[in-house]
Structures are given as structure tokens and as C-alpha cells.
Amino acid sequence: MLALERKNQILLKLQEEKKVVVSELSQLYSVSEETIRRDLDKLEKEGFAIKSYGGAVINEEIGIDLPFNIRKNQNIAGKQSIAKIVSAMIHDGDHIFLDASTTAVFAAKALKEKERLTVITNSMEILLELSDVSGWNIISTGGRMREGYLAFLGSATQESIRSFYVDKAVFSCKALDMERGIMESQESFAMAKKAMMASSRKSILVVDNTKFGQTSYCVSGDIRRVDTVVTDRKPSDDWLAFFAERNIDCRYPEGKEDNNEFL
């Protein structure tokens, strides 16, 4: 196993169990305890873990972003449910933005049965995912590649996004707060999503239930700019009332059946 793969698996274990023990990890991965301690040193320097006697605990700070390859394996069922709803909202021939979120990757997979789509994205993962689709127009925003995120970001990315005007923008966020709106942990992500909202006829925010009522570092946009929120389970009554007051359509799986009356 490569060192990076082992480190990511340790991080995933930290996310699931909140703590890890050096001796147990040493046996699990068949490496020395010193090797595991070096892995934990790296995770601590990156802000993901806090070392403790004999192991480490997860850093619960919400402003810290997990690597893309870790995030894409979290809440897979929820992201698939969201993607199914989003797919029903996209029509053949639509021009859409897909952001560099893991939820948007699942949406891209669910859209493959559509025809003649134009997809503009700042996600390398989505570009690879759609590389075998024929009859579509796939456009990369370009920009500076952000290590560990598989995302193109920066002023060149924003300028590219602003040069288009699409039917629908599909994007996620780090946190969603009633007062502060759509939030991100990093300015570069916030600015890219803000540009997508401004350059689309309809904005579709795809967000799992854990993001509601959370805050983060940067404001990405006013929630009133969003037309539809798609999530993986029914939000609280307070959030449903919040959306209704602002004429925001909120969609989520109802039992095992999705509502098919879409845009």
C-alpha cells in the first residue's frame, strides 16, 4: 500500500471512529509503529488530527476541508439520492454548470442518459467521468489546479465562468446558514460558485443534511439567489418554512419515491 493511500485510510478511519490507536493501526497496515506516528504527524500538520498519547483524535474544526478522495466516499447513498433528483430536473439539450464538489460528481454520473448536454465545469473529476460520453459538449473552465481538490480555481476560472450564461447551475457548499447564506471554507471556492450563480438562469444548490445550520469562513452567495435546494432527507420545519418564505423550492426523497414533478 502506498503511503498516501494509507494516510487517507487512516483519515477515513478517524472520520468514522473519531480516534485511532497507533498499535492497532500498525497491525492493521502491517507497518511499524514509527511509520504510523509519521502518518499521524502529517495529518496533524495538515490540520486533520490532534495527536494524543498512543494515537490521535479527529480535529472537529468545520473550516478544515477533507481531501477530495475522502469526501467522495462519504454519504454515498445520500449523494446518489440527490443526484437522482437533479437528473430529473435536467432536460436534453440543457446548458449547465457543475461545480467541483463531490455531490456534483454523482450528479454527472446520473446525467449520462441525457442527450446533447453542454456541461461547463471546474472539476477535473467530472471531466474524467464524462470523457466517455458522446454527443455532449464538455467544457473545462481552466484556471489553476488546486492540489488535493481536483478543482480549477482562481481569477481565470471565474472569468471563464462569466463568459457563459447557462440554463442551470448545479453546485454544493460547505455550510448553509439562515442569516449568512451559502458558505465555503475557502475564498477561491466561494468566488467560483458565486460566478456560477450569477451566470445561470436557475441555481440548484445540492447539499446533504449535515450542512444545514452550519457556518464557515466565506460567504459564497445569498440564499435568495437559489431557485431550488436538493437534499438527501426532509429538512426541519424551520428550514422548510425558511425556504417557503423566500420562494425557494426544496426537494428531497420522500420515502422510497421521489417527486417527479420537476422543472
C-alpha positions as CSV (number, residue, x, y, z in Angstrom):
1,M,0.0,0.0,0.0
2,L,1.3,3.4,-0.9
3,A,2.0,5.9,1.9
4,L,-0.6,8.4,0.6
5,E,-3.3,5.7,0.4
6,R,-2.5,4.5,3.9
7,K,-2.7,8.1,5.2
8,N,-6.0,8.6,3.6
9,Q,-7.4,5.4,5.0
10,I,-6.3,6.5,8.5
11,L,-8.0,9.8,7.9
12,L,-11.2,8.0,6.9
13,K,-11.0,5.8,10.0
14,L,-10.6,9.0,12.1
15,Q,-13.7,10.4,10.5
16,E,-15.7,7.3,11.3
17,E,-14.4,6.5,14.7
18,K,-13.2,9.9,15.9
19,K,-9.9,8.4,17.3
20,V,-7.2,5.9,16.3
21,V,-4.6,4.0,18.2
22,V,-1.0,3.6,16.9
23,S,-0.6,0.0,17.9
24,E,-3.9,-1.0,16.2
25,L,-3.0,0.8,13.0
26,S,0.4,-0.8,13.0
27,Q,-1.1,-4.2,13.0
28,L,-3.9,-3.3,10.5
29,Y,-1.5,-2.0,7.9
30,S,1.5,-4.2,8.7
31,V,3.9,-1.4,9.2
32,S,6.0,-0.2,12.2
33,E,4.5,2.0,14.9
34,E,7.1,4.6,13.9
35,T,5.7,4.7,10.4
36,I,2.2,5.2,11.8
37,R,3.4,8.0,14.0
38,R,4.9,9.8,11.0
39,D,1.5,9.4,9.2
40,L,-0.2,11.0,12.3
41,D,2.4,13.7,12.3
42,K,1.5,14.6,8.7
43,L,-2.2,14.5,9.5
44,E,-1.7,16.8,12.5
45,K,0.4,19.3,10.4
46,E,-2.4,19.3,7.8
47,G,-4.9,20.1,10.5
48,F,-7.0,16.9,10.3
49,A,-5.9,15.3,13.5
50,I,-4.8,16.1,17.0
51,K,-2.2,13.7,18.4
52,S,-2.8,12.2,21.8
53,Y,-1.0,9.6,23.9
54,G,-0.7,6.4,21.9
55,G,-2.8,7.7,19.0
56,A,-4.8,10.7,17.7
57,V,-8.3,12.2,17.7
58,I,-10.1,13.9,14.8
59,N,-9.9,17.7,14.6
60,E,-13.6,18.7,14.6
61,E,-12.9,22.2,13.2
62,I,-15.5,22.7,10.5
63,G,-13.3,25.0,8.5
64,I,-10.9,22.2,7.6
65,D,-11.5,20.5,4.2
66,L,-11.0,16.8,3.8
67,P,-9.2,15.6,0.7
68,F,-11.5,15.1,-2.3
69,N,-10.8,11.3,-2.4
70,I,-12.1,11.1,1.2
71,R,-15.1,13.3,0.8
72,K,-16.4,11.4,-2.3
73,N,-16.7,8.2,-0.2
74,Q,-18.8,9.9,2.5
75,N,-22.6,9.6,2.5
76,I,-22.7,7.9,-0.9
77,A,-26.3,6.8,-0.6
78,G,-27.3,10.4,0.2
79,K,-25.4,11.8,-2.8
80,Q,-27.0,9.2,-5.1
81,S,-30.4,10.3,-3.9
82,I,-29.6,13.9,-4.6
83,A,-28.2,13.0,-8.0
84,K,-31.4,11.2,-9.0
85,I,-33.5,14.2,-8.2
86,V,-31.1,16.6,-10.0
87,S,-31.1,14.3,-13.1
88,A,-34.9,14.6,-13.3
89,M,-34.5,18.4,-13.4
90,I,-32.1,18.5,-16.3
91,H,-33.5,18.2,-19.8
92,D,-31.9,17.0,-23.1
93,G,-30.1,19.9,-24.7
94,D,-29.6,21.9,-21.5
95,H,-26.5,24.0,-20.8
96,I,-25.4,23.6,-17.2
97,F,-22.6,24.4,-14.8
98,L,-21.4,21.6,-12.5
99,D,-19.0,22.7,-9.7
100,A,-16.1,20.8,-8.2
101,S,-18.0,19.3,-5.3
102,T,-18.2,15.5,-4.7
103,T,-22.0,15.8,-4.9
104,A,-21.8,17.3,-8.4
105,V,-19.7,14.2,-9.5
106,F,-22.6,12.0,-8.5
107,A,-24.9,14.3,-10.5
108,A,-22.7,14.0,-13.5
109,K,-22.9,10.2,-13.3
110,A,-26.7,10.3,-13.1
111,L,-26.9,12.6,-16.2
112,K,-25.2,10.2,-18.6
113,E,-28.5,9.0,-20.1
114,K,-29.3,12.6,-21.2
115,E,-28.7,13.8,-24.8
116,R,-27.0,16.9,-26.2
117,L,-26.0,18.4,-22.9
118,T,-23.4,21.2,-22.6
119,V,-21.6,20.8,-19.3
120,I,-19.2,23.5,-18.1
121,T,-17.2,22.5,-15.1
122,N,-14.2,23.4,-13.0
123,S,-13.9,19.8,-11.8
124,M,-11.2,17.5,-13.2
125,E,-13.0,14.5,-11.7
126,I,-16.2,15.4,-13.7
127,L,-14.2,15.9,-16.9
128,L,-12.8,12.4,-16.5
129,E,-16.2,11.0,-15.5
130,L,-17.8,12.4,-18.7
131,S,-14.9,11.6,-21.0
132,D,-16.7,8.6,-22.5
133,V,-20.0,10.4,-23.2
134,S,-20.7,11.0,-26.8
135,G,-22.9,13.8,-28.3
136,W,-22.2,16.2,-25.4
137,N,-20.3,19.5,-25.4
138,I,-17.9,19.3,-22.4
139,I,-16.1,22.5,-21.5
140,S,-13.4,23.0,-18.9
141,T,-13.2,26.4,-17.2
142,G,-9.5,26.1,-16.9
143,G,-7.6,28.0,-14.2
144,R,-5.2,26.9,-11.6
145,M,-5.4,23.3,-10.5
146,R,-5.8,23.1,-6.7
147,E,-3.7,20.2,-5.2
148,G,-5.8,17.7,-3.4
149,Y,-9.2,19.0,-4.7
150,L,-9.2,18.1,-8.4
151,A,-10.6,21.6,-9.0
152,F,-9.7,24.5,-11.2
153,L,-9.8,27.8,-9.3
154,G,-8.7,31.4,-9.4
155,S,-9.4,34.5,-11.4
156,A,-9.0,32.7,-14.8
157,T,-11.7,30.2,-13.7
158,Q,-14.1,33.0,-12.6
159,E,-13.5,34.9,-15.9
160,S,-14.2,31.7,-17.9
161,I,-17.4,31.1,-16.0
162,R,-18.6,34.7,-16.5
163,S,-18.2,34.3,-20.3
164,F,-21.1,31.8,-20.4
165,Y,-24.8,32.1,-19.5
166,V,-26.4,28.7,-18.9
167,D,-29.8,27.2,-18.1
168,K,-28.9,25.7,-14.7
169,A,-26.0,25.8,-12.3
170,V,-25.6,22.8,-10.0
171,F,-23.4,23.4,-7.0
172,S,-22.8,22.5,-3.4
173,C,-21.5,24.3,-0.4
174,K,-19.6,23.8,2.9
175,A,-22.3,25.2,5.1
176,L,-25.8,26.7,4.9
177,D,-26.8,29.4,7.5
178,M,-30.2,31.2,7.6
179,E,-28.5,34.6,8.3
180,R,-25.3,34.4,6.3
181,G,-26.4,32.2,3.4
182,I,-24.3,29.9,1.3
183,M,-20.8,29.5,2.8
184,E,-17.5,28.0,1.9
185,S,-14.3,27.4,3.9
186,Q,-12.1,28.9,1.2
187,E,-12.5,32.1,-0.8
188,S,-11.5,30.6,-4.2
189,F,-14.3,28.1,-4.0
190,A,-16.8,30.7,-2.9
191,M,-15.9,33.0,-5.8
192,A,-16.2,30.3,-8.4
193,K,-19.7,29.3,-7.1
194,K,-20.8,32.9,-6.9
195,A,-19.8,33.4,-10.5
196,M,-21.9,30.3,-11.5
197,M,-24.9,31.6,-9.7
198,A,-24.6,35.0,-11.5
199,S,-24.2,33.3,-14.9
200,S,-27.2,30.9,-14.8
201,R,-30.9,31.2,-15.4
202,K,-31.7,28.9,-12.5
203,S,-29.5,27.9,-9.5
204,I,-29.7,24.5,-7.9
205,L,-28.0,24.0,-4.6
206,V,-27.2,20.4,-3.8
207,V,-26.5,19.8,-0.2
208,D,-26.7,16.9,2.3
209,N,-28.5,17.3,5.6
210,T,-25.3,17.8,7.6
211,K,-24.7,21.3,6.1
212,F,-27.9,22.8,7.4
213,G,-27.4,25.3,10.3
214,Q,-23.7,25.3,9.9
215,T,-21.3,28.2,9.2
216,S,-17.9,28.5,7.5
217,Y,-15.3,31.1,6.6
218,C,-16.5,32.7,3.4
219,V,-19.9,33.8,2.1
220,S,-20.5,32.3,-1.3
221,G,-23.9,33.8,-2.1
222,D,-27.3,35.0,-0.9
223,I,-29.7,32.1,-0.4
224,R,-32.3,34.2,-2.2
225,R,-30.3,33.7,-5.4
226,V,-31.1,30.0,-5.2
227,D,-34.1,28.6,-7.0
228,T,-34.0,25.0,-5.8
229,V,-32.4,23.2,-2.9
230,V,-32.0,19.5,-3.3
231,T,-31.0,17.5,-0.2
232,D,-30.9,13.8,0.9
233,R,-33.6,13.9,3.6
234,K,-36.5,16.2,4.7
235,P,-35.2,19.3,6.4
236,S,-36.6,20.6,9.7
237,D,-39.9,22.5,9.7
238,D,-37.9,25.7,10.4
239,W,-35.8,25.2,7.3
240,L,-38.9,24.3,5.2
241,A,-40.6,27.5,6.4
242,F,-37.4,29.5,5.7
243,F,-37.4,28.2,2.1
244,A,-41.1,28.8,1.6
245,E,-40.9,32.4,2.7
246,R,-38.3,33.0,0.1
247,N,-40.0,31.1,-2.7
248,I,-37.2,28.5,-2.8
249,D,-38.2,25.1,-3.9
250,C,-36.9,22.3,-1.6
251,R,-36.7,18.8,-3.0
252,Y,-35.8,15.6,-1.2
253,P,-36.6,11.9,-1.4
254,E,-40.0,11.1,0.2
255,G,-39.8,7.6,1.5
256,K,-38.5,5.5,-1.4
257,E,-40.2,7.5,-4.1
258,D,-39.0,10.8,-5.5
259,N,-41.3,13.6,-6.6
260,N,-41.1,13.6,-10.4
261,E,-42.8,17.0,-11.0
262,F,-39.7,18.9,-11.8
263,L,-38.6,22.0,-13.8
